[in-house]
Amino acid sequence: MTTTTPAAGPAPTAPLPALVVHCPTCGAPPGRLCTSHSGTRFRRHDVHQTRTKAYRAAST
């Protein structure tokens, strides 16, 4: 049986406001989860620090 991962990835486990901006570290577009381990795993609990910084810069 073959399974595929949806293009957007799994749903986050907690609200992640920083998802509204692009992630400079892994290249995740707005609305998509960050990835780790060379893009093989979604980060469902947090985002990269650089994405949080980009979100804060865009919000001010």
mmCIF file of the N, C-alpha and C atoms, coordinates in Angstrom:
data_MODEL
# 
_entry.id   MODEL 
# 
loop_
_atom_site.group_PDB 
_atom_site.id 
_atom_site.type_symbol 
_atom_site.label_atom_id 
_atom_site.label_alt_id 
_atom_site.label_comp_id 
_atom_site.label_asym_id 
_atom_site.label_entity_id 
_atom_site.label_seq_id 
_atom_site.pdbx_PDB_ins_code 
_atom_site.Cartn_x 
_atom_site.Cartn_y 
_atom_site.Cartn_z 
_atom_site.occupancy 
_atom_site.B_iso_or_equiv 
_atom_site.pdbx_formal_charge 
_atom_site.auth_seq_id 
_atom_site.auth_comp_id 
_atom_site.auth_asym_id 
_atom_site.auth_atom_id 
_atom_site.pdbx_PDB_model_num 
ATOM 1   N N  . MET A 1 1  ? 0.831  -1.166 0.000  1.00 0.00 ? 1  MET A N  1 
ATOM 2   C CA . MET A 1 1  ? 0.000  0.000  0.000  1.00 0.00 ? 1  MET A CA 1 
ATOM 3   C C  . MET A 1 1  ? 0.883  1.237  0.000  1.00 0.00 ? 1  MET A C  1 
ATOM 4   N N  . THR A 1 2  ? 0.627  2.174  -0.886 1.00 0.00 ? 2  THR A N  1 
ATOM 5   C CA . THR A 1 2  ? 1.407  3.393  -0.993 1.00 0.00 ? 2  THR A CA 1 
ATOM 6   C C  . THR A 1 2  ? 0.620  4.560  -0.422 1.00 0.00 ? 2  THR A C  1 
ATOM 7   N N  . THR A 1 3  ? 1.291  5.368  0.399  1.00 0.00 ? 3  THR A N  1 
ATOM 8   C CA . THR A 1 3  ? 0.651  6.564  0.927  1.00 0.00 ? 3  THR A CA 1 
ATOM 9   C C  . THR A 1 3  ? 1.405  7.782  0.429  1.00 0.00 ? 3  THR A C  1 
ATOM 10  N N  . THR A 1 4  ? 0.714  8.886  0.334  1.00 0.00 ? 4  THR A N  1 
ATOM 11  C CA . THR A 1 4  ? 1.360  10.121 -0.069 1.00 0.00 ? 4  THR A CA 1 
ATOM 12  C C  . THR A 1 4  ? 1.096  11.184 0.979  1.00 0.00 ? 4  THR A C  1 
ATOM 13  N N  . THR A 1 5  ? 2.005  12.109 1.086  1.00 0.00 ? 5  THR A N  1 
ATOM 14  C CA . THR A 1 5  ? 1.854  13.225 2.005  1.00 0.00 ? 5  THR A CA 1 
ATOM 15  C C  . THR A 1 5  ? 1.195  14.366 1.264  1.00 0.00 ? 5  THR A C  1 
ATOM 16  N N  . PRO A 1 6  ? 0.168  14.978 1.837  1.00 0.00 ? 6  PRO A N  1 
ATOM 17  C CA . PRO A 1 6  ? -0.455 16.121 1.179  1.00 0.00 ? 6  PRO A CA 1 
ATOM 18  C C  . PRO A 1 6  ? 0.564  17.224 0.950  1.00 0.00 ? 6  PRO A C  1 
ATOM 19  N N  . ALA A 1 7  ? 0.380  17.999 -0.093 1.00 0.00 ? 7  ALA A N  1 
ATOM 20  C CA . ALA A 1 7  ? 1.323  19.057 -0.432 1.00 0.00 ? 7  ALA A CA 1 
ATOM 21  C C  . ALA A 1 7  ? 1.497  20.049 0.701  1.00 0.00 ? 7  ALA A C  1 
ATOM 22  N N  . ALA A 1 8  ? 0.457  20.322 1.452  1.00 0.00 ? 8  ALA A N  1 
ATOM 23  C CA . ALA A 1 8  ? 0.540  21.290 2.539  1.00 0.00 ? 8  ALA A CA 1 
ATOM 24  C C  . ALA A 1 8  ? 1.091  20.678 3.817  1.00 0.00 ? 8  ALA A C  1 
ATOM 25  N N  . GLY A 1 9  ? 1.165  19.376 3.904  1.00 0.00 ? 9  GLY A N  1 
ATOM 26  C CA . GLY A 1 9  ? 1.663  18.723 5.094  1.00 0.00 ? 9  GLY A CA 1 
ATOM 27  C C  . GLY A 1 9  ? 0.574  18.546 6.127  1.00 0.00 ? 9  GLY A C  1 
ATOM 28  N N  . PRO A 1 10 ? 0.925  17.962 7.265  1.00 0.00 ? 10 PRO A N  1 
ATOM 29  C CA . PRO A 1 10 ? -0.058 17.743 8.313  1.00 0.00 ? 10 PRO A CA 1 
ATOM 30  C C  . PRO A 1 10 ? -0.449 19.063 8.968  1.00 0.00 ? 10 PRO A C  1 
ATOM 31  N N  . ALA A 1 11 ? -1.517 19.034 9.717  1.00 0.00 ? 11 ALA A N  1 
ATOM 32  C CA . ALA A 1 11 ? -1.950 20.239 10.427 1.00 0.00 ? 11 ALA A CA 1 
ATOM 33  C C  . ALA A 1 11 ? -1.036 20.475 11.622 1.00 0.00 ? 11 ALA A C  1 
ATOM 34  N N  . PRO A 1 12 ? -0.779 21.737 11.949 1.00 0.00 ? 12 PRO A N  1 
ATOM 35  C CA . PRO A 1 12 ? 0.021  22.008 13.144 1.00 0.00 ? 12 PRO A CA 1 
ATOM 36  C C  . PRO A 1 12 ? -0.722 21.568 14.399 1.00 0.00 ? 12 PRO A C  1 
ATOM 37  N N  . THR A 1 13 ? 0.017  21.230 15.436 1.00 0.00 ? 13 THR A N  1 
ATOM 38  C CA . THR A 1 13 ? -0.602 20.791 16.674 1.00 0.00 ? 13 THR A CA 1 
ATOM 39  C C  . THR A 1 13 ? -0.978 21.972 17.565 1.00 0.00 ? 13 THR A C  1 
ATOM 40  N N  . ALA A 1 14 ? -0.458 23.148 17.278 1.00 0.00 ? 14 ALA A N  1 
ATOM 41  C CA . ALA A 1 14 ? -0.762 24.360 18.043 1.00 0.00 ? 14 ALA A CA 1 
ATOM 42  C C  . ALA A 1 14 ? -0.830 25.529 17.071 1.00 0.00 ? 14 ALA A C  1 
ATOM 43  N N  . PRO A 1 15 ? -1.498 26.613 17.457 1.00 0.00 ? 15 PRO A N  1 
ATOM 44  C CA . PRO A 1 15 ? -1.530 27.786 16.578 1.00 0.00 ? 15 PRO A CA 1 
ATOM 45  C C  . PRO A 1 15 ? -0.108 28.316 16.343 1.00 0.00 ? 15 PRO A C  1 
ATOM 46  N N  . LEU A 1 16 ? 0.234  28.519 15.105 1.00 0.00 ? 16 LEU A N  1 
ATOM 47  C CA . LEU A 1 16 ? 1.561  29.027 14.753 1.00 0.00 ? 16 LEU A CA 1 
ATOM 48  C C  . LEU A 1 16 ? 1.396  30.286 13.889 1.00 0.00 ? 16 LEU A C  1 
ATOM 49  N N  . PRO A 1 17 ? 1.317  31.453 14.510 1.00 0.00 ? 17 PRO A N  1 
ATOM 50  C CA . PRO A 1 17 ? 1.078  32.677 13.758 1.00 0.00 ? 17 PRO A CA 1 
ATOM 51  C C  . PRO A 1 17 ? 2.150  32.952 12.697 1.00 0.00 ? 17 PRO A C  1 
ATOM 52  N N  . ALA A 1 18 ? 3.367  32.474 12.914 1.00 0.00 ? 18 ALA A N  1 
ATOM 53  C CA . ALA A 1 18 ? 4.455  32.736 11.973 1.00 0.00 ? 18 ALA A CA 1 
ATOM 54  C C  . ALA A 1 18 ? 4.261  32.035 10.627 1.00 0.00 ? 18 ALA A C  1 
ATOM 55  N N  . LEU A 1 19 ? 3.260  31.169 10.522 1.00 0.00 ? 19 LEU A N  1 
ATOM 56  C CA . LEU A 1 19 ? 3.023  30.482 9.252  1.00 0.00 ? 19 LEU A CA 1 
ATOM 57  C C  . LEU A 1 19 ? 2.567  31.434 8.141  1.00 0.00 ? 19 LEU A C  1 
ATOM 58  N N  . VAL A 1 20 ? 2.240  32.665 8.484  1.00 0.00 ? 20 VAL A N  1 
ATOM 59  C CA . VAL A 1 20 ? 1.771  33.600 7.454  1.00 0.00 ? 20 VAL A CA 1 
ATOM 60  C C  . VAL A 1 20 ? 2.916  34.169 6.612  1.00 0.00 ? 20 VAL A C  1 
ATOM 61  N N  . VAL A 1 21 ? 4.173  33.912 7.014  1.00 0.00 ? 21 VAL A N  1 
ATOM 62  C CA . VAL A 1 21 ? 5.323  34.404 6.245  1.00 0.00 ? 21 VAL A CA 1 
ATOM 63  C C  . VAL A 1 21 ? 6.159  33.236 5.720  1.00 0.00 ? 21 VAL A C  1 
ATOM 64  N N  . HIS A 1 22 ? 6.967  33.503 4.721  1.00 0.00 ? 22 HIS A N  1 
ATOM 65  C CA . HIS A 1 22 ? 7.901  32.541 4.130  1.00 0.00 ? 22 HIS A CA 1 
ATOM 66  C C  . HIS A 1 22 ? 9.003  32.216 5.135  1.00 0.00 ? 22 HIS A C  1 
ATOM 67  N N  . CYS A 1 23 ? 9.466  30.977 5.182  1.00 0.00 ? 23 CYS A N  1 
ATOM 68  C CA . CYS A 1 23 ? 10.565 30.598 6.081  1.00 0.00 ? 23 CYS A CA 1 
ATOM 69  C C  . CYS A 1 23 ? 11.898 30.721 5.353  1.00 0.00 ? 23 CYS A C  1 
ATOM 70  N N  . PRO A 1 24 ? 12.765 31.615 5.833  1.00 0.00 ? 24 PRO A N  1 
ATOM 71  C CA . PRO A 1 24 ? 14.071 31.768 5.188  1.00 0.00 ? 24 PRO A CA 1 
ATOM 72  C C  . PRO A 1 24 ? 14.996 30.559 5.360  1.00 0.00 ? 24 PRO A C  1 
ATOM 73  N N  . THR A 1 25 ? 14.754 29.736 6.367  1.00 0.00 ? 25 THR A N  1 
ATOM 74  C CA . THR A 1 25 ? 15.643 28.600 6.629  1.00 0.00 ? 25 THR A CA 1 
ATOM 75  C C  . THR A 1 25 ? 15.352 27.407 5.726  1.00 0.00 ? 25 THR A C  1 
ATOM 76  N N  . CYS A 1 26 ? 14.099 26.967 5.694  1.00 0.00 ? 26 CYS A N  1 
ATOM 77  C CA . CYS A 1 26 ? 13.784 25.751 4.922  1.00 0.00 ? 26 CYS A CA 1 
ATOM 78  C C  . CYS A 1 26 ? 13.062 26.053 3.609  1.00 0.00 ? 26 CYS A C  1 
ATOM 79  N N  . GLY A 1 27 ? 12.652 27.316 3.416  1.00 0.00 ? 27 GLY A N  1 
ATOM 80  C CA . GLY A 1 27 ? 11.993 27.691 2.168  1.00 0.00 ? 27 GLY A CA 1 
ATOM 81  C C  . GLY A 1 27 ? 10.503 27.405 2.128  1.00 0.00 ? 27 GLY A C  1 
ATOM 82  N N  . ALA A 1 28 ? 9.912  27.044 3.265  1.00 0.00 ? 28 ALA A N  1 
ATOM 83  C CA . ALA A 1 28 ? 8.469  26.769 3.290  1.00 0.00 ? 28 ALA A CA 1 
ATOM 84  C C  . ALA A 1 28 ? 7.703  28.046 2.937  1.00 0.00 ? 28 ALA A C  1 
ATOM 85  N N  . PRO A 1 29 ? 6.770  27.954 2.004  1.00 0.00 ? 29 PRO A N  1 
ATOM 86  C CA . PRO A 1 29 ? 5.987  29.139 1.645  1.00 0.00 ? 29 PRO A CA 1 
ATOM 87  C C  . PRO A 1 29 ? 4.965  29.473 2.733  1.00 0.00 ? 29 PRO A C  1 
ATOM 88  N N  . PRO A 1 30 ? 4.395  30.669 2.695  1.00 0.00 ? 30 PRO A N  1 
ATOM 89  C CA . PRO A 1 30 ? 3.371  31.023 3.681  1.00 0.00 ? 30 PRO A CA 1 
ATOM 90  C C  . PRO A 1 30 ? 2.247  29.985 3.707  1.00 0.00 ? 30 PRO A C  1 
ATOM 91  N N  . GLY A 1 31 ? 1.824  29.644 4.914  1.00 0.00 ? 31 GLY A N  1 
ATOM 92  C CA . GLY A 1 31 ? 0.746  28.676 5.081  1.00 0.00 ? 31 GLY A CA 1 
ATOM 93  C C  . GLY A 1 31 ? 1.194  27.236 5.182  1.00 0.00 ? 31 GLY A C  1 
ATOM 94  N N  . ARG A 1 32 ? 2.451  26.959 4.884  1.00 0.00 ? 32 ARG A N  1 
ATOM 95  C CA . ARG A 1 32 ? 2.973  25.585 4.958  1.00 0.00 ? 32 ARG A CA 1 
ATOM 96  C C  . ARG A 1 32 ? 3.890  25.437 6.161  1.00 0.00 ? 32 ARG A C  1 
ATOM 97  N N  . LEU A 1 33 ? 3.917  24.249 6.728  1.00 0.00 ? 33 LEU A N  1 
ATOM 98  C CA . LEU A 1 33 ? 4.772  23.976 7.871  1.00 0.00 ? 33 LEU A CA 1 
ATOM 99  C C  . LEU A 1 33 ? 6.245  23.980 7.483  1.00 0.00 ? 33 LEU A C  1 
ATOM 100 N N  . CYS A 1 34 ? 7.093  24.330 8.440  1.00 0.00 ? 34 CYS A N  1 
ATOM 101 C CA . CYS A 1 34 ? 8.538  24.215 8.239  1.00 0.00 ? 34 CYS A CA 1 
ATOM 102 C C  . CYS A 1 34 ? 8.899  22.730 8.184  1.00 0.00 ? 34 CYS A C  1 
ATOM 103 N N  . THR A 1 35 ? 10.036 22.448 7.587  1.00 0.00 ? 35 THR A N  1 
ATOM 104 C CA . THR A 1 35 ? 10.524 21.072 7.560  1.00 0.00 ? 35 THR A CA 1 
ATOM 105 C C  . THR A 1 35 ? 11.893 21.009 8.216  1.00 0.00 ? 35 THR A C  1 
ATOM 106 N N  . SER A 1 36 ? 12.233 19.838 8.691  1.00 0.00 ? 36 SER A N  1 
ATOM 107 C CA . SER A 1 36 ? 13.568 19.604 9.224  1.00 0.00 ? 36 SER A CA 1 
ATOM 108 C C  . SER A 1 36 ? 14.110 18.327 8.615  1.00 0.00 ? 36 SER A C  1 
ATOM 109 N N  . HIS A 1 37 ? 15.334 18.023 8.905  1.00 0.00 ? 37 HIS A N  1 
ATOM 110 C CA . HIS A 1 37 ? 15.990 16.826 8.371  1.00 0.00 ? 37 HIS A CA 1 
ATOM 111 C C  . HIS A 1 37 ? 15.972 16.830 6.843  1.00 0.00 ? 37 HIS A C  1 
ATOM 112 N N  . SER A 1 38 ? 16.455 17.907 6.272  1.00 0.00 ? 38 SER A N  1 
ATOM 113 C CA . SER A 1 38 ? 16.560 18.052 4.811  1.00 0.00 ? 38 SER A CA 1 
ATOM 114 C C  . SER A 1 38 ? 15.205 17.938 4.114  1.00 0.00 ? 38 SER A C  1 
ATOM 115 N N  . GLY A 1 39 ? 14.167 18.392 4.782  1.00 0.00 ? 39 GLY A N  1 
ATOM 116 C CA . GLY A 1 39 ? 12.846 18.401 4.162  1.00 0.00 ? 39 GLY A CA 1 
ATOM 117 C C  . GLY A 1 39 ? 12.069 17.112 4.272  1.00 0.00 ? 39 GLY A C  1 
ATOM 118 N N  . THR A 1 40 ? 12.552 16.164 5.060  1.00 0.00 ? 40 THR A N  1 
ATOM 119 C CA . THR A 1 40 ? 11.863 14.877 5.146  1.00 0.00 ? 40 THR A CA 1 
ATOM 120 C C  . THR A 1 40 ? 10.822 14.813 6.256  1.00 0.00 ? 40 THR A C  1 
ATOM 121 N N  . ARG A 1 41 ? 10.866 15.754 7.210  1.00 0.00 ? 41 ARG A N  1 
ATOM 122 C CA . ARG A 1 41 ? 9.909  15.740 8.318  1.00 0.00 ? 41 ARG A CA 1 
ATOM 123 C C  . ARG A 1 41 ? 9.327  17.130 8.521  1.00 0.00 ? 41 ARG A C  1 
ATOM 124 N N  . PHE A 1 42 ? 8.020  17.179 8.747  1.00 0.00 ? 42 PHE A N  1 
ATOM 125 C CA . PHE A 1 42 ? 7.366  18.446 9.044  1.00 0.00 ? 42 PHE A CA 1 
ATOM 126 C C  . PHE A 1 42 ? 7.547  18.778 10.520 1.00 0.00 ? 42 PHE A C  1 
ATOM 127 N N  . ARG A 1 43 ? 7.741  20.063 10.803 1.00 0.00 ? 43 ARG A N  1 
ATOM 128 C CA . ARG A 1 43 ? 7.819  20.554 12.187 1.00 0.00 ? 43 ARG A CA 1 
ATOM 129 C C  . ARG A 1 43 ? 6.413  20.965 12.589 1.00 0.00 ? 43 ARG A C  1 
ATOM 130 N N  . ARG A 1 44 ? 5.708  20.125 13.313 1.00 0.00 ? 44 ARG A N  1 
ATOM 131 C CA . ARG A 1 44 ? 4.305  20.381 13.653 1.00 0.00 ? 44 ARG A CA 1 
ATOM 132 C C  . ARG A 1 44 ? 4.147  21.189 14.933 1.00 0.00 ? 44 ARG A C  1 
ATOM 133 N N  . HIS A 1 45 ? 5.190  21.313 15.749 1.00 0.00 ? 45 HIS A N  1 
ATOM 134 C CA . HIS A 1 45 ? 5.075  21.962 17.046 1.00 0.00 ? 45 HIS A CA 1 
ATOM 135 C C  . HIS A 1 45 ? 5.686  23.353 17.086 1.00 0.00 ? 45 HIS A C  1 
ATOM 136 N N  . ASP A 1 46 ? 6.528  23.677 16.128 1.00 0.00 ? 46 ASP A N  1 
ATOM 137 C CA . ASP A 1 46 ? 7.183  24.975 16.128 1.00 0.00 ? 46 ASP A CA 1 
ATOM 138 C C  . ASP A 1 46 ? 7.645  25.329 14.725 1.00 0.00 ? 46 ASP A C  1 
ATOM 139 N N  . VAL A 1 47 ? 8.246  26.504 14.597 1.00 0.00 ? 47 VAL A N  1 
ATOM 140 C CA . VAL A 1 47 ? 8.814  26.939 13.319 1.00 0.00 ? 47 VAL A CA 1 
ATOM 141 C C  . VAL A 1 47 ? 10.271 27.332 13.571 1.00 0.00 ? 47 VAL A C  1 
ATOM 142 N N  . HIS A 1 48 ? 11.043 27.505 12.499 1.00 0.00 ? 48 HIS A N  1 
ATOM 143 C CA . HIS A 1 48 ? 12.427 27.935 12.655 1.00 0.00 ? 48 HIS A CA 1 
ATOM 144 C C  . HIS A 1 48 ? 12.485 29.334 13.270 1.00 0.00 ? 48 HIS A C  1 
ATOM 145 N N  . GLN A 1 49 ? 13.548 29.610 14.027 1.00 0.00 ? 49 GLN A N  1 
ATOM 146 C CA . GLN A 1 49 ? 13.715 30.917 14.660 1.00 0.00 ? 49 GLN A CA 1 
ATOM 147 C C  . GLN A 1 49 ? 13.743 32.042 13.632 1.00 0.00 ? 49 GLN A C  1 
ATOM 148 N N  . THR A 1 50 ? 14.321 31.778 12.474 1.00 0.00 ? 50 THR A N  1 
ATOM 149 C CA . THR A 1 50 ? 14.380 32.822 11.445 1.00 0.00 ? 50 THR A CA 1 
ATOM 150 C C  . THR A 1 50 ? 12.990 33.170 10.922 1.00 0.00 ? 50 THR A C  1 
ATOM 151 N N  . ARG A 1 51 ? 12.098 32.198 10.905 1.00 0.00 ? 51 ARG A N  1 
ATOM 152 C CA . ARG A 1 51 ? 10.725 32.472 10.466 1.00 0.00 ? 51 ARG A CA 1 
ATOM 153 C C  . ARG A 1 51 ? 9.997  33.319 11.505 1.00 0.00 ? 51 ARG A C  1 
ATOM 154 N N  . THR A 1 52 ? 10.228 33.025 12.779 1.00 0.00 ? 52 THR A N  1 
ATOM 155 C CA . THR A 1 52 ? 9.633  33.835 13.838 1.00 0.00 ? 52 THR A CA 1 
ATOM 156 C C  . THR A 1 52 ? 10.138 35.271 13.745 1.00 0.00 ? 52 THR A C  1 
ATOM 157 N N  . LYS A 1 53 ? 11.421 35.449 13.491 1.00 0.00 ? 53 LYS A N  1 
ATOM 158 C CA . LYS A 1 53 ? 11.986 36.795 13.343 1.00 0.00 ? 53 LYS A CA 1 
ATOM 159 C C  . LYS A 1 53 ? 11.379 37.507 12.140 1.00 0.00 ? 53 LYS A C  1 
ATOM 160 N N  . ALA A 1 54 ? 11.207 36.799 11.046 1.00 0.00 ? 54 ALA A N  1 
ATOM 161 C CA . ALA A 1 54 ? 10.600 37.401 9.852  1.00 0.00 ? 54 ALA A CA 1 
ATOM 162 C C  . ALA A 1 54 ? 9.145  37.788 10.121 1.00 0.00 ? 54 ALA A C  1 
ATOM 163 N N  . TYR A 1 55 ? 8.443  36.960 10.876 1.00 0.00 ? 55 TYR A N  1 
ATOM 164 C CA . TYR A 1 55 ? 7.046  37.272 11.231 1.00 0.00 ? 55 TYR A CA 1 
ATOM 165 C C  . TYR A 1 55 ? 6.982  38.525 12.098 1.00 0.00 ? 55 TYR A C  1 
ATOM 166 N N  . ARG A 1 56 ? 7.865  38.605 13.091 1.00 0.00 ? 56 ARG A N  1 
ATOM 167 C CA . ARG A 1 56 ? 7.881  39.781 13.967 1.00 0.00 ? 56 ARG A CA 1 
ATOM 168 C C  . ARG A 1 56 ? 8.235  41.046 13.201 1.00 0.00 ? 56 ARG A C  1 
ATOM 169 N N  . ALA A 1 57 ? 9.170  40.939 12.269 1.00 0.00 ? 57 ALA A N  1 
ATOM 170 C CA . ALA A 1 57 ? 9.557  42.102 11.452 1.00 0.00 ? 57 ALA A CA 1 
ATOM 171 C C  . ALA A 1 57 ? 8.411  42.545 10.562 1.00 0.00 ? 57 ALA A C  1 
ATOM 172 N N  . ALA A 1 58 ? 7.654  41.601 10.024 1.00 0.00 ? 58 ALA A N  1 
ATOM 173 C CA . ALA A 1 58 ? 6.535  41.929 9.143  1.00 0.00 ? 58 ALA A CA 1 
ATOM 174 C C  . ALA A 1 58 ? 5.351  42.485 9.926  1.00 0.00 ? 58 ALA A C  1 
ATOM 175 N N  . SER A 1 59 ? 5.264  42.139 11.203 1.00 0.00 ? 59 SER A N  1 
ATOM 176 C CA . SER A 1 59 ? 4.131  42.562 12.029 1.00 0.00 ? 59 SER A CA 1 
ATOM 177 C C  . SER A 1 59 ? 4.310  43.946 12.630 1.00 0.00 ? 59 SER A C  1 
ATOM 178 N N  . THR A 1 60 ? 5.523  44.468 12.560 1.00 0.00 ? 60 THR A N  1 
ATOM 179 C CA . THR A 1 60 ? 5.753  45.794 13.173 1.00 0.00 ? 60 THR A CA 1 
ATOM 180 C C  . THR A 1 60 ? 5.781  46.895 12.150 1.00 0.00 ? 60 THR A C  1 
# 
